[in-house]
Amino acid sequence: MNIPEKWAYPAVMIGVCGHASSEFFAKLSGVAGPETSVWRYLLGGFGLILWALMHRDSRDLITPLRKEGLHILWLSLMGVTVTYLFFHWALDYATVIQVATVTTTIPIFVGLANWVVNGIHPGAVKIVTGALAVLGIAVLLTDGALAALAGEAGTLPGVLLATGCAALGSLYAVLIKPVMGRHGGLRIIALTMMIGGVGLWLLVGMAWGDWVNPASIIEKPALAAWSLVILALWNTTITQLMWFGGLSAAPDITRASYLFFLKPIIAAALAIVVLGSWPTPLQVLAIALVTACVLVELYWPRLRALAGRG
């Protein structure tokens, strides 16, 4: 299953929606910390493997491993295992708001990674809109209390770990694109997520002594079990396929990644619908700023053409 270029941006948007709703199901599951990521990527990676096996064009998972197994292995460990280990370690030091703000800068890191790896300069427009979007997100998540992002001295390791998470995840997205082009998006996403999930299981087991037994899900309360299943299948299996598959299919990976800036806005909308929590006027202005920056970047070629004709 390869996502056609014309569906690349919608696929990325579906992936962003999956990322934005993951916190709700994680909270419902009652499972927190590194254990959550193990459940997500063991079950979610297994779901991707099953999905790949269901399609004739992607069920051959051996050929990619035979041709470039070591390359796929290190991309899996870097882009999934270490990235999400950094994410959960960050939460041990920094607040959720600080980590969320830092990781939402992923489009900036995608642009930088694309520049370093492929030599494609992001351009002045992307730099300006990206900086303004990050500012808007900071305002949205902290309600204008930008000083809260600095936190205390003890939060510095968490901020650095969250930065590492955003940087490694973005580098993975750029480096995995040509591999998907050679072997197909579904096959490579399934392999890297499954391998990365196993690596995460090993790391969490060795570092925290928490060896997750996937079979124990049947022993959990119904709400927790179903939340973990949804977290794995929707927020991981489908979300990762749409996000990375869409980025891989997009003609401009940096422009497509800018949709990730909408994650906190989608989360705010879910908070209104699910929790009845309405944003403050300042947060509404922040939402408008972020949305405007994303729209300007997405439609910049058309806007520039219109300005030239004018």
C-alpha positions in Angstrom: 0.0 0.0 0.0 1.6 3.2 -1.2 -0.2 6.5 -0.6 -0.7 8.5 -3.9 0.8 11.9 -4.0 -2.6 13.6 -4.3 -3.6 12.0 -1.0 -0.4 12.8 0.8 -1.6 15.9 2.7 -4.9 14.4 3.8 -3.0 11.3 5.0 -0.7 13.5 7.0 -3.7 15.3 8.5 -5.2 12.0 9.6 -1.9 11.2 11.2 -1.9 14.5 13.1 -5.4 13.8 14.3 -4.3 10.4 15.6 -1.3 12.1 17.4 -3.6 14.7 18.9 -6.1 12.3 20.3 -3.6 9.8 21.8 -3.5 11.6 25.2 -7.2 11.0 25.7 -7.0 7.2 25.3 -3.7 7.1 27.3 -5.4 8.7 30.2 -8.5 6.4 29.9 -6.2 3.4 30.0 -4.9 4.2 33.4 -1.4 3.2 32.3 1.3 5.9 32.3 5.0 6.3 31.8 7.3 4.1 29.7 4.9 1.2 29.9 2.4 3.1 27.8 4.8 3.3 24.9 5.6 -0.4 25.1 1.9 -1.3 24.8 1.4 1.2 21.9 4.3 0.0 19.8 4.2 -3.7 20.6 0.5 -3.9 19.8 0.5 -1.1 17.2 3.6 -2.6 15.4 1.9 -6.0 15.4 -1.2 -4.4 13.9 0.9 -2.9 11.1 2.5 -6.3 10.4 -1.0 -7.9 10.1 -2.1 -5.1 7.9 0.9 -5.6 5.6 0.3 -9.3 5.4 -3.3 -8.7 4.3 -2.2 -6.9 1.1 -0.5 -8.8 -1.7 1.9 -6.0 -2.6 3.2 -5.6 1.0 3.1 -9.1 2.5 6.7 -9.9 1.5 8.5 -8.6 4.6 11.6 -10.6 4.2 13.0 -9.0 1.0 13.6 -5.6 2.5 15.3 -7.2 5.5 17.5 -9.3 3.2 18.5 -6.4 1.0 19.1 -3.7 3.7 18.3 -5.3 7.1 21.0 -3.4 9.0 19.9 -0.1 7.6 16.3 -0.8 8.6 17.4 -2.0 12.0 19.2 1.1 12.9 16.5 3.3 11.6 14.0 1.4 13.7 16.1 1.7 16.9 16.9 5.4 16.2 13.5 6.5 15.0 11.2 4.5 17.2 13.0 3.0 20.2 15.3 5.8 21.2 12.9 8.6 20.1 10.1 7.4 22.3 12.5 6.5 25.2 13.6 10.1 25.1 10.0 11.2 25.1 9.1 9.3 28.3 12.3 10.2 30.0 11.6 13.9 29.3 8.3 13.6 31.2 10.2 12.5 34.3 12.0 15.9 34.4 9.8 18.4 32.6 6.1 19.2 32.7 3.7 17.9 30.1 3.3 21.5 28.8 7.1 21.9 28.3 7.5 18.5 26.6 4.4 19.1 24.4 5.7 22.6 23.3 9.2 21.3 22.4 8.0 18.2 20.5 5.5 20.3 18.5 8.5 21.9 16.8 9.0 18.7 14.8 8.2 20.5 11.5 11.2 22.8 12.2 13.5 19.7 12.7 12.1 18.1 9.6 13.1 21.1 7.6 16.5 21.1 9.1 17.0 17.4 8.5 15.8 17.7 4.9 18.4 20.5 4.5 21.2 18.5 6.0 20.4 15.1 4.4 19.1 16.3 1.0 20.5 19.8 0.7 17.0 21.4 0.3 17.0 24.8 2.0 13.7 25.4 3.9 13.5 29.0 2.6 12.7 32.2 4.3 8.9 31.7 4.3 9.1 28.4 6.1 11.5 29.8 8.7 9.3 32.8 9.5 6.0 30.9 9.5 7.6 28.1 11.6 8.9 30.5 14.2 5.5 32.3 14.4 3.7 28.9 14.7 6.0 27.8 17.6 5.3 31.1 19.3 1.6 30.6 18.9 1.8 27.1 20.2 3.7 28.3 23.3 1.0 30.9 23.9 -1.8 28.3 23.4 -0.3 25.7 25.8 0.8 28.2 28.5 -2.0 30.8 28.1 0.6 33.5 27.6 2.8 32.5 30.5 5.9 32.0 28.3 8.1 32.2 31.3 6.6 28.9 32.5 8.5 27.2 29.6 11.8 27.9 31.3 10.7 26.2 34.5 13.3 25.4 37.2 16.9 24.3 36.7 15.8 20.6 37.1 13.6 20.8 34.0 16.6 21.3 31.7 17.3 17.5 31.2 13.6 17.0 30.3 13.7 19.9 27.7 16.9 18.5 26.2 15.4 15.0 26.0 12.2 16.3 24.4 14.4 18.2 21.9 16.2 15.0 21.1 12.9 13.2 20.6 11.8 15.8 18.1 15.1 15.9 16.3 15.5 12.1 16.0 11.8 11.6 15.0 12.3 14.2 12.3 15.5 12.7 11.1 13.8 9.3 10.9 11.0 10.8 8.8 13.5 12.2 6.3 15.8 9.1 6.1 13.0 6.6 5.9 11.4 8.3 2.8 13.8 6.7 0.2 13.6 3.3 1.9 9.8 3.5 1.5 10.3 4.4 -2.1 12.3 1.3 -2.7 10.2 -1.2 -0.8 6.8 0.4 -0.2 5.5 2.5 2.6 3.4 -0.1 4.4 6.1 -2.7 4.5 8.8 -0.4 5.9 6.5 1.3 8.4 5.4 -2.1 9.7 8.9 -3.4 10.0 10.4 -0.3 11.7 7.5 0.1 14.1 7.6 -3.6 15.1 11.4 -3.7 15.4 11.3 -0.4 17.3 8.5 -1.7 19.6 10.5 -4.8 20.5 13.6 -2.6 21.2 11.4 -0.4 23.4 10.2 -3.4 25.3 13.7 -4.5 25.9 14.9 -1.1 27.0 12.0 -0.4 29.3 12.4 -3.9 30.8 16.1 -3.4 31.4 15.9 0.3 32.5 12.8 0.2 34.6 12.4 -3.5 35.3 8.9 -3.4 33.8 8.6 -6.3 31.4 5.3 -5.8 29.7 3.4 -9.1 29.0 1.0 -8.4 26.0 -1.1 -11.4 27.0 -2.0 -9.6 30.3 -4.3 -7.2 28.5 -7.1 -9.7 29.0 -6.7 -9.3 32.7 -7.1 -5.6 32.7 -10.5 -3.9 33.3 -12.6 -3.5 30.2 -12.1 0.3 29.9 -8.3 0.0 30.3 -8.1 -2.9 27.8 -10.2 -1.2 25.1 -8.3 2.1 25.6 -5.0 0.3 25.1 -6.4 -1.4 22.0 -7.6 1.9 20.5 -4.3 3.5 21.5 -2.4 0.8 19.6 -4.6 0.4 16.6 -5.9 3.9 15.9 -3.2 6.1 17.6 -0.3 3.9 16.5 -1.1 1.5 13.6 -3.2 3.9 11.5 -1.7 7.1 12.7 1.9 6.1 12.0 1.0 4.7 8.6 -0.8 7.9 7.6 1.8 10.2 9.1 5.0 8.7 7.8 3.3 7.3 4.6 1.9 10.8 3.8 5.2 12.5 4.5 6.9 10.0 2.2 4.4 10.6 -0.6 4.4 14.4 -0.3 6.5 16.3 -2.9 7.6 18.7 -0.2 8.1 16.8 3.1 8.8 20.0 5.0 5.6 21.6 3.9 3.6 18.5 4.7 5.1 18.3 8.2 3.8 21.8 8.9 0.4 20.2 9.5 1.8 18.8 12.8 1.6 22.4 14.1 -2.2 21.8 14.2 -1.9 19.0 16.8 -2.5 21.2 19.9 -5.4 23.0 18.1 -7.0 19.6 17.4 -6.4 18.7 21.0 -8.1 21.9 22.1 -11.1 21.2 19.9 -11.3 17.7 21.5 -11.2 19.3 24.9 -14.2 21.5 23.9 -16.2 18.5 22.6 -15.3 15.9 25.1 -14.5 17.9 28.3 -16.5 21.1 27.7 -13.4 23.1 28.3 -13.4 26.3 26.3 -10.2 28.2 25.4 -9.5 31.7 26.7 -9.5 34.7 24.3 -5.7 34.7 24.3 -5.7 31.0 23.3 -8.2 31.7 20.5 -5.7 34.3 19.2 -2.9 31.8 19.4 -5.0 29.2 17.5 -5.7 31.8 14.8 -2.0 32.6 14.6 -0.9 28.9 14.2 -3.7 28.2 11.7 -2.7 31.2 9.6 0.9 30.2 9.6 0.1 26.7 8.5 -2.3 27.9 5.7 0.3 30.4 4.4 2.9 27.7 4.1 0.6 25.1 2.6 -0.8 27.6 0.0 2.4 29.7 -0.4 3.0 28.7 -4.1 -0.5 29.8 -5.0 -0.3 33.0 -2.9 3.0 33.9 -4.5 1.5 33.3 -8.0 -1.4 35.5 -7.2 0.9 38.2 -5.8 2.9 38.0 -9.0 -0.1 38.5 -11.2 -1.3 41.3 -9.0 
